[in-house]
Amino acid sequence: MDEFQNKLIKKKLATEKINLKNCTWMEVMQEIDKITNYYKVERTKGAVGSIRNVIRKLQDNAKDFQPWINLLPSGDYGSVLSGT
């Protein structure tokens, strides 16, 4: 958490660090919201961000791909492709 807070301050996305040993649950939840926003918005910019977006969309729709993955052979090579 300290490293992430330092990263946010360097990128000027935050102005100060919270004391993690002496904070309220509300402050922790606010930090989690900042982290979520950072990874959903800031880390999805550029070429690497585009790749992340594609992977997230595939992950969100994994159940739709499962029948197609089941068509792959389950031998030595097919298991590498299907991830089973």
Chimera marker file (.cmm) of the C-alpha trace (Angstrom):
<marker_set name="trace">
<marker id="1" x="0.000" y="0.000" z="0.000" r="1" g="1" b="0" radius="0.5"/>
<marker id="2" x="2.891" y="2.332" z="0.789" r="1" g="1" b="0" radius="0.5"/>
<marker id="3" x="4.431" y="1.705" z="-2.625" r="1" g="1" b="0" radius="0.5"/>
<marker id="4" x="1.152" y="2.378" z="-4.345" r="1" g="1" b="0" radius="0.5"/>
<marker id="5" x="0.630" y="5.608" z="-2.418" r="1" g="1" b="0" radius="0.5"/>
<marker id="6" x="4.136" y="6.723" z="-3.405" r="1" g="1" b="0" radius="0.5"/>
<marker id="7" x="3.341" y="5.906" z="-7.033" r="1" g="1" b="0" radius="0.5"/>
<marker id="8" x="0.132" y="7.959" z="-6.904" r="1" g="1" b="0" radius="0.5"/>
<marker id="9" x="1.955" y="10.912" z="-5.381" r="1" g="1" b="0" radius="0.5"/>
<marker id="10" x="4.696" y="10.756" z="-8.040" r="1" g="1" b="0" radius="0.5"/>
<marker id="11" x="2.079" y="10.756" z="-10.791" r="1" g="1" b="0" radius="0.5"/>
<marker id="12" x="0.250" y="13.599" z="-9.021" r="1" g="1" b="0" radius="0.5"/>
<marker id="13" x="-2.896" y="11.500" z="-8.655" r="1" g="1" b="0" radius="0.5"/>
<marker id="14" x="-2.792" y="11.955" z="-4.880" r="1" g="1" b="0" radius="0.5"/>
<marker id="15" x="-1.461" y="14.682" z="-2.645" r="1" g="1" b="0" radius="0.5"/>
<marker id="16" x="-0.711" y="12.891" z="0.607" r="1" g="1" b="0" radius="0.5"/>
<marker id="17" x="-0.305" y="9.443" z="2.110" r="1" g="1" b="0" radius="0.5"/>
<marker id="18" x="-2.604" y="8.139" z="4.785" r="1" g="1" b="0" radius="0.5"/>
<marker id="19" x="-1.200" y="6.585" z="7.922" r="1" g="1" b="0" radius="0.5"/>
<marker id="20" x="-2.058" y="2.918" z="7.451" r="1" g="1" b="0" radius="0.5"/>
<marker id="21" x="-1.515" y="2.090" z="11.108" r="1" g="1" b="0" radius="0.5"/>
<marker id="22" x="-3.840" y="4.820" z="12.343" r="1" g="1" b="0" radius="0.5"/>
<marker id="23" x="-6.704" y="5.197" z="9.894" r="1" g="1" b="0" radius="0.5"/>
<marker id="24" x="-10.416" y="4.590" z="9.730" r="1" g="1" b="0" radius="0.5"/>
<marker id="25" x="-12.148" y="1.983" z="7.627" r="1" g="1" b="0" radius="0.5"/>
<marker id="26" x="-13.616" y="4.779" z="5.482" r="1" g="1" b="0" radius="0.5"/>
<marker id="27" x="-10.101" y="6.005" z="4.621" r="1" g="1" b="0" radius="0.5"/>
<marker id="28" x="-9.092" y="2.468" z="3.649" r="1" g="1" b="0" radius="0.5"/>
<marker id="29" x="-12.129" y="2.183" z="1.384" r="1" g="1" b="0" radius="0.5"/>
<marker id="30" x="-11.285" y="5.526" z="-0.235" r="1" g="1" b="0" radius="0.5"/>
<marker id="31" x="-7.773" y="4.258" z="-0.954" r="1" g="1" b="0" radius="0.5"/>
<marker id="32" x="-9.217" y="1.102" z="-2.491" r="1" g="1" b="0" radius="0.5"/>
<marker id="33" x="-11.448" y="3.268" z="-4.700" r="1" g="1" b="0" radius="0.5"/>
<marker id="34" x="-8.367" y="5.228" z="-5.815" r="1" g="1" b="0" radius="0.5"/>
<marker id="35" x="-6.545" y="2.006" z="-6.644" r="1" g="1" b="0" radius="0.5"/>
<marker id="36" x="-9.534" y="0.649" z="-8.557" r="1" g="1" b="0" radius="0.5"/>
<marker id="37" x="-9.872" y="3.868" z="-10.526" r="1" g="1" b="0" radius="0.5"/>
<marker id="38" x="-6.142" y="3.905" z="-11.264" r="1" g="1" b="0" radius="0.5"/>
<marker id="39" x="-6.166" y="0.393" z="-12.695" r="1" g="1" b="0" radius="0.5"/>
<marker id="40" x="-9.435" y="0.801" z="-14.600" r="1" g="1" b="0" radius="0.5"/>
<marker id="41" x="-8.724" y="4.238" z="-16.069" r="1" g="1" b="0" radius="0.5"/>
<marker id="42" x="-5.098" y="5.307" z="-15.865" r="1" g="1" b="0" radius="0.5"/>
<marker id="43" x="-3.533" y="1.916" z="-16.626" r="1" g="1" b="0" radius="0.5"/>
<marker id="44" x="-5.684" y="1.400" z="-19.728" r="1" g="1" b="0" radius="0.5"/>
<marker id="45" x="-4.111" y="4.169" z="-21.776" r="1" g="1" b="0" radius="0.5"/>
<marker id="46" x="-1.693" y="3.552" z="-24.625" r="1" g="1" b="0" radius="0.5"/>
<marker id="47" x="-0.748" y="0.312" z="-26.375" r="1" g="1" b="0" radius="0.5"/>
<marker id="48" x="-0.278" y="-1.733" z="-23.216" r="1" g="1" b="0" radius="0.5"/>
<marker id="49" x="-3.584" y="-0.432" z="-21.898" r="1" g="1" b="0" radius="0.5"/>
<marker id="50" x="-5.327" y="-1.542" z="-25.086" r="1" g="1" b="0" radius="0.5"/>
<marker id="51" x="-3.962" y="-5.053" z="-24.590" r="1" g="1" b="0" radius="0.5"/>
<marker id="52" x="-5.177" y="-4.998" z="-20.980" r="1" g="1" b="0" radius="0.5"/>
<marker id="53" x="-8.649" y="-3.969" z="-22.156" r="1" g="1" b="0" radius="0.5"/>
<marker id="54" x="-8.795" y="-6.837" z="-24.648" r="1" g="1" b="0" radius="0.5"/>
<marker id="55" x="-7.695" y="-9.350" z="-22.003" r="1" g="1" b="0" radius="0.5"/>
<marker id="56" x="-10.295" y="-8.011" z="-19.556" r="1" g="1" b="0" radius="0.5"/>
<marker id="57" x="-13.042" y="-8.312" z="-22.161" r="1" g="1" b="0" radius="0.5"/>
<marker id="58" x="-11.987" y="-11.879" z="-22.908" r="1" g="1" b="0" radius="0.5"/>
<marker id="59" x="-11.981" y="-12.616" z="-19.209" r="1" g="1" b="0" radius="0.5"/>
<marker id="60" x="-15.440" y="-11.121" z="-18.759" r="1" g="1" b="0" radius="0.5"/>
<marker id="61" x="-16.780" y="-13.277" z="-21.599" r="1" g="1" b="0" radius="0.5"/>
<marker id="62" x="-14.881" y="-16.472" z="-20.730" r="1" g="1" b="0" radius="0.5"/>
<marker id="63" x="-18.088" y="-18.464" z="-20.293" r="1" g="1" b="0" radius="0.5"/>
<marker id="64" x="-18.940" y="-17.803" z="-23.955" r="1" g="1" b="0" radius="0.5"/>
<marker id="65" x="-15.604" y="-19.276" z="-25.086" r="1" g="1" b="0" radius="0.5"/>
<marker id="66" x="-15.789" y="-22.397" z="-22.918" r="1" g="1" b="0" radius="0.5"/>
<marker id="67" x="-17.729" y="-24.526" z="-25.463" r="1" g="1" b="0" radius="0.5"/>
<marker id="68" x="-15.143" y="-23.709" z="-28.123" r="1" g="1" b="0" radius="0.5"/>
<marker id="69" x="-12.262" y="-24.513" z="-25.800" r="1" g="1" b="0" radius="0.5"/>
<marker id="70" x="-13.852" y="-27.889" z="-25.073" r="1" g="1" b="0" radius="0.5"/>
<marker id="71" x="-13.549" y="-28.718" z="-28.792" r="1" g="1" b="0" radius="0.5"/>
<marker id="72" x="-9.743" y="-28.686" z="-28.552" r="1" g="1" b="0" radius="0.5"/>
<marker id="73" x="-8.102" y="-32.071" z="-28.110" r="1" g="1" b="0" radius="0.5"/>
<marker id="74" x="-7.163" y="-32.928" z="-24.533" r="1" g="1" b="0" radius="0.5"/>
<marker id="75" x="-3.797" y="-34.485" z="-25.382" r="1" g="1" b="0" radius="0.5"/>
<marker id="76" x="-0.372" y="-33.056" z="-24.662" r="1" g="1" b="0" radius="0.5"/>
<marker id="77" x="-0.642" y="-30.184" z="-27.127" r="1" g="1" b="0" radius="0.5"/>
<marker id="78" x="-4.327" y="-29.429" z="-26.763" r="1" g="1" b="0" radius="0.5"/>
<marker id="79" x="-4.047" y="-28.962" z="-23.018" r="1" g="1" b="0" radius="0.5"/>
<marker id="80" x="-1.490" y="-26.205" z="-23.555" r="1" g="1" b="0" radius="0.5"/>
<marker id="81" x="-3.881" y="-24.382" z="-25.870" r="1" g="1" b="0" radius="0.5"/>
<marker id="82" x="-6.964" y="-24.815" z="-23.722" r="1" g="1" b="0" radius="0.5"/>
<marker id="83" x="-5.267" y="-24.173" z="-20.395" r="1" g="1" b="0" radius="0.5"/>
<marker id="84" x="-6.543" y="-27.403" z="-18.848" r="1" g="1" b="0" radius="0.5"/>
<link id1="1" id2="2" r="1" g="1" b="0" radius="0.2"/>
<link id1="2" id2="3" r="1" g="1" b="0" radius="0.2"/>
<link id1="3" id2="4" r="1" g="1" b="0" radius="0.2"/>
<link id1="4" id2="5" r="1" g="1" b="0" radius="0.2"/>
<link id1="5" id2="6" r="1" g="1" b="0" radius="0.2"/>
<link id1="6" id2="7" r="1" g="1" b="0" radius="0.2"/>
<link id1="7" id2="8" r="1" g="1" b="0" radius="0.2"/>
<link id1="8" id2="9" r="1" g="1" b="0" radius="0.2"/>
<link id1="9" id2="10" r="1" g="1" b="0" radius="0.2"/>
<link id1="10" id2="11" r="1" g="1" b="0" radius="0.2"/>
<link id1="11" id2="12" r="1" g="1" b="0" radius="0.2"/>
<link id1="12" id2="13" r="1" g="1" b="0" radius="0.2"/>
<link id1="13" id2="14" r="1" g="1" b="0" radius="0.2"/>
<link id1="14" id2="15" r="1" g="1" b="0" radius="0.2"/>
<link id1="15" id2="16" r="1" g="1" b="0" radius="0.2"/>
<link id1="16" id2="17" r="1" g="1" b="0" radius="0.2"/>
<link id1="17" id2="18" r="1" g="1" b="0" radius="0.2"/>
<link id1="18" id2="19" r="1" g="1" b="0" radius="0.2"/>
<link id1="19" id2="20" r="1" g="1" b="0" radius="0.2"/>
<link id1="20" id2="21" r="1" g="1" b="0" radius="0.2"/>
<link id1="21" id2="22" r="1" g="1" b="0" radius="0.2"/>
<link id1="22" id2="23" r="1" g="1" b="0" radius="0.2"/>
<link id1="23" id2="24" r="1" g="1" b="0" radius="0.2"/>
<link id1="24" id2="25" r="1" g="1" b="0" radius="0.2"/>
<link id1="25" id2="26" r="1" g="1" b="0" radius="0.2"/>
<link id1="26" id2="27" r="1" g="1" b="0" radius="0.2"/>
<link id1="27" id2="28" r="1" g="1" b="0" radius="0.2"/>
<link id1="28" id2="29" r="1" g="1" b="0" radius="0.2"/>
<link id1="29" id2="30" r="1" g="1" b="0" radius="0.2"/>
<link id1="30" id2="31" r="1" g="1" b="0" radius="0.2"/>
<link id1="31" id2="32" r="1" g="1" b="0" radius="0.2"/>
<link id1="32" id2="33" r="1" g="1" b="0" radius="0.2"/>
<link id1="33" id2="34" r="1" g="1" b="0" radius="0.2"/>
<link id1="34" id2="35" r="1" g="1" b="0" radius="0.2"/>
<link id1="35" id2="36" r="1" g="1" b="0" radius="0.2"/>
<link id1="36" id2="37" r="1" g="1" b="0" radius="0.2"/>
<link id1="37" id2="38" r="1" g="1" b="0" radius="0.2"/>
<link id1="38" id2="39" r="1" g="1" b="0" radius="0.2"/>
<link id1="39" id2="40" r="1" g="1" b="0" radius="0.2"/>
<link id1="40" id2="41" r="1" g="1" b="0" radius="0.2"/>
<link id1="41" id2="42" r="1" g="1" b="0" radius="0.2"/>
<link id1="42" id2="43" r="1" g="1" b="0" radius="0.2"/>
<link id1="43" id2="44" r="1" g="1" b="0" radius="0.2"/>
<link id1="44" id2="45" r="1" g="1" b="0" radius="0.2"/>
<link id1="45" id2="46" r="1" g="1" b="0" radius="0.2"/>
<link id1="46" id2="47" r="1" g="1" b="0" radius="0.2"/>
<link id1="47" id2="48" r="1" g="1" b="0" radius="0.2"/>
<link id1="48" id2="49" r="1" g="1" b="0" radius="0.2"/>
<link id1="49" id2="50" r="1" g="1" b="0" radius="0.2"/>
<link id1="50" id2="51" r="1" g="1" b="0" radius="0.2"/>
<link id1="51" id2="52" r="1" g="1" b="0" radius="0.2"/>
<link id1="52" id2="53" r="1" g="1" b="0" radius="0.2"/>
<link id1="53" id2="54" r="1" g="1" b="0" radius="0.2"/>
<link id1="54" id2="55" r="1" g="1" b="0" radius="0.2"/>
<link id1="55" id2="56" r="1" g="1" b="0" radius="0.2"/>
<link id1="56" id2="57" r="1" g="1" b="0" radius="0.2"/>
<link id1="57" id2="58" r="1" g="1" b="0" radius="0.2"/>
<link id1="58" id2="59" r="1" g="1" b="0" radius="0.2"/>
<link id1="59" id2="60" r="1" g="1" b="0" radius="0.2"/>
<link id1="60" id2="61" r="1" g="1" b="0" radius="0.2"/>
<link id1="61" id2="62" r="1" g="1" b="0" radius="0.2"/>
<link id1="62" id2="63" r="1" g="1" b="0" radius="0.2"/>
<link id1="63" id2="64" r="1" g="1" b="0" radius="0.2"/>
<link id1="64" id2="65" r="1" g="1" b="0" radius="0.2"/>
<link id1="65" id2="66" r="1" g="1" b="0" radius="0.2"/>
<link id1="66" id2="67" r="1" g="1" b="0" radius="0.2"/>
<link id1="67" id2="68" r="1" g="1" b="0" radius="0.2"/>
<link id1="68" id2="69" r="1" g="1" b="0" radius="0.2"/>
<link id1="69" id2="70" r="1" g="1" b="0" radius="0.2"/>
<link id1="70" id2="71" r="1" g="1" b="0" radius="0.2"/>
<link id1="71" id2="72" r="1" g="1" b="0" radius="0.2"/>
<link id1="72" id2="73" r="1" g="1" b="0" radius="0.2"/>
<link id1="73" id2="74" r="1" g="1" b="0" radius="0.2"/>
<link id1="74" id2="75" r="1" g="1" b="0" radius="0.2"/>
<link id1="75" id2="76" r="1" g="1" b="0" radius="0.2"/>
<link id1="76" id2="77" r="1" g="1" b="0" radius="0.2"/>
<link id1="77" id2="78" r="1" g="1" b="0" radius="0.2"/>
<link id1="78" id2="79" r="1" g="1" b="0" radius="0.2"/>
<link id1="79" id2="80" r="1" g="1" b="0" radius="0.2"/>
<link id1="80" id2="81" r="1" g="1" b="0" radius="0.2"/>
<link id1="81" id2="82" r="1" g="1" b="0" radius="0.2"/>
<link id1="82" id2="83" r="1" g="1" b="0" radius="0.2"/>
<link id1="83" id2="84" r="1" g="1" b="0" radius="0.2"/>
</marker_set>
